[in-house]
Amino acid sequence: MIIAFLKENDEHESRSMLLPENISSITKLGFKVLVENGYAEKLNIDDKFYNDSGAELKSANDICSLSDI
């Protein structure tokens, strides 16, 4: 199953539902994690940290067409 995380569209919202350190907990359960490019840029968290933690970075369009959740 593929779980996806899209970045927030509200310019005043800077919270993020997923931090890089939480990805391994999800993938250990057998899920694949997709994260939108620039997902946590408002928190100054580089995409590299998500990628290095096991998430795949994709565009919003790709995520919408590939994800289950």
Buried (B, 14 or more C-beta within 10 A) or exposed (E): EEBBBBBBEEEEEEEBEBEBEEBEEBBEEEBBBBBBBBBBEBEEBEBEBBBEBBBBBBEBEBBEEEBEE
